[in-house]
Amino acid sequence: MTDERQNWRKAFEMTGPDLMKLRLESRRNEFSPAYTREAEIWLLEKDAEKNAIELSRFRIIRRWAIVAGVAAIVAAVGGVIAAWPVIRDWIR
């Protein structure tokens, strides 16, 4: 990667993805094609990083939800087993 592109990427990092998207949407003609292309690549990389983090969080939350569901089922079965003598006496 050339020094110019590295400088662009440093500027992109300082600007941030949201502002960079806004600049590209509203003032695309002011930038050179190479600058625009590099900005788009950088934005795609940032989106990929963001999506990877979201996917990781989703998997962790899903895993804990499954664990909590199984624990709730076990607790419910345990509660029914513990309460069965009382329920049986009510039924009679």
Contacts in CASP RR format, 6 or more apart in sequence:
PFRMAT RR
TARGET T0000
AUTHOR 0000-0000-0000
METHOD contacts of the structure
MODEL  1
MTDERQNWRKAFEMTGPDLMKLRLESRRNEFSPAYTREAEIWLLEKDAEK
NAIELSRFRIIRRWAIVAGVAAIVAAVGGVIAAWPVIRDWIR
1 9 0 8 1.000
5 38 0 8 1.000
8 35 0 8 1.000
8 38 0 8 1.000
8 39 0 8 1.000
8 42 0 8 1.000
9 38 0 8 1.000
9 42 0 8 1.000
12 20 0 8 1.000
12 38 0 8 1.000
12 39 0 8 1.000
12 42 0 8 1.000
15 23 0 8 1.000
17 43 0 8 1.000
17 46 0 8 1.000
17 47 0 8 1.000
20 39 0 8 1.000
20 42 0 8 1.000
20 43 0 8 1.000
21 43 0 8 1.000
24 31 0 8 1.000
24 36 0 8 1.000
24 39 0 8 1.000
24 40 0 8 1.000
24 43 0 8 1.000
28 36 0 8 1.000
31 39 0 8 1.000
END
